[in-house]
Amino acid sequence: MANYIIRTITVDEAARRLQAAGMKISGQRLRAGIIQGVYPWGEHVKMKMDEFLVYEKLFEKWIAERGEVTAEA
């Protein structure tokens, strides 16, 4: 069996990356979107304290599908 690693990032890290890509979004709005099923790369688990998982590979693919490559300075 192959060895896999599932890389995750925090919601706040995802929000920072989206902001860097030009999207106006806060961590709070991102959490609400994950709960509502707007963002397919994140999951919400209802516990005493809400928990969120953002799957980095799916997140990066989602950005690449929507974004444009720009010239680096």
Sine and cosine of phi, psi and omega as CSV:
sin_phi,cos_phi,sin_psi,cos_psi,sin_omega,cos_omega
0.00,0.00,0.67,-0.74,0.00,-1.00
-0.94,0.33,0.50,-0.87,0.08,-1.00
-1.00,-0.05,0.81,-0.59,0.01,-1.00
-0.89,-0.46,0.45,-0.89,0.15,-0.99
-0.79,-0.61,0.73,-0.69,0.03,-1.00
-0.97,-0.25,0.94,-0.35,-0.04,-1.00
-1.00,-0.01,0.74,-0.67,0.05,-1.00
-0.81,-0.58,0.38,-0.92,0.11,-0.99
-0.78,-0.63,0.27,-0.96,0.02,-1.00
-0.98,0.22,0.32,-0.95,0.06,-1.00
-0.88,0.48,-0.65,0.76,-0.01,-1.00
-0.90,0.43,-0.62,0.79,0.06,-1.00
-0.91,0.41,-0.67,0.74,0.05,-1.00
-0.88,0.48,-0.68,0.74,0.02,-1.00
-0.89,0.46,-0.67,0.75,0.03,-1.00
-0.88,0.47,-0.68,0.74,0.00,-1.00
-0.91,0.41,-0.64,0.76,0.04,-1.00
-0.92,0.40,-0.64,0.77,0.05,-1.00
-0.89,0.45,-0.66,0.75,0.01,-1.00
-0.90,0.44,-0.46,0.89,0.02,-1.00
-1.00,0.06,0.00,1.00,0.09,-1.00
0.97,-0.23,0.05,1.00,-0.01,-1.00
-1.00,0.03,0.74,-0.67,0.03,-1.00
-1.00,0.04,0.98,-0.20,-0.07,-1.00
-0.46,-0.89,0.57,-0.82,0.06,-1.00
-0.95,-0.32,0.25,-0.97,0.08,-1.00
-0.87,0.50,-0.63,0.78,-0.01,-1.00
-0.90,0.44,-0.71,0.70,0.02,-1.00
-0.91,0.42,-0.62,0.78,0.02,-1.00
-0.90,0.44,-0.68,0.73,0.06,-1.00
-0.86,0.51,-0.70,0.71,0.02,-1.00
-0.88,0.48,-0.66,0.75,0.02,-1.00
-0.91,0.42,-0.62,0.79,0.04,-1.00
-0.91,0.42,-0.70,0.71,0.02,-1.00
-0.86,0.50,-0.64,0.77,-0.03,-1.00
-0.99,0.17,-0.11,0.99,0.01,-1.00
0.99,0.12,0.26,0.97,-0.01,-1.00
-0.94,0.33,-0.59,0.80,-0.07,-1.00
-0.95,-0.31,0.94,-0.35,-0.12,-0.99
-0.95,0.30,-0.13,0.99,-0.05,-1.00
-0.99,-0.14,0.11,0.99,0.00,-1.00
-0.79,-0.61,0.47,-0.88,0.04,-1.00
-0.76,-0.64,0.53,-0.85,0.03,-1.00
-0.88,-0.48,0.75,-0.67,0.08,-1.00
-0.87,-0.49,0.86,-0.51,-0.02,-1.00
-0.99,0.13,0.88,-0.47,0.04,-1.00
-0.67,-0.75,-0.27,-0.96,0.10,-0.99
-0.80,0.60,-0.75,0.66,0.11,-0.99
-0.92,-0.38,0.77,-0.64,0.02,-1.00
-0.84,0.54,0.66,-0.75,0.05,-1.00
-0.86,-0.50,0.59,-0.81,-0.03,-1.00
-0.77,-0.64,0.61,-0.79,0.13,-0.99
-0.85,-0.53,0.73,-0.68,0.11,-0.99
-0.87,-0.50,0.89,-0.45,-0.02,-1.00
-0.99,0.13,0.92,-0.39,-0.14,-0.99
-0.85,0.52,-0.69,0.73,-0.04,-1.00
-0.89,0.45,-0.72,0.70,0.02,-1.00
-0.92,0.39,-0.61,0.79,0.03,-1.00
-0.88,0.47,-0.75,0.66,0.00,-1.00
-0.89,0.45,-0.64,0.77,0.03,-1.00
-0.89,0.45,-0.67,0.74,-0.01,-1.00
-0.88,0.48,-0.69,0.73,0.03,-1.00
-0.90,0.43,-0.71,0.70,-0.03,-1.00
-0.88,0.47,-0.58,0.82,0.01,-1.00
-0.94,0.34,-0.42,0.91,-0.08,-1.00
-0.96,-0.28,-0.35,0.94,-0.11,-0.99
-1.00,-0.08,0.11,-0.99,0.08,-1.00
-0.88,-0.48,0.59,-0.81,0.08,-1.00
-0.98,0.19,0.77,-0.64,0.02,-1.00
-0.92,-0.40,0.37,-0.93,0.07,-1.00
-0.94,0.35,0.73,-0.68,0.02,-1.00
-0.99,0.16,0.59,-0.81,-0.01,-1.00
-0.99,0.17,0.00,0.00,0.00,0.00
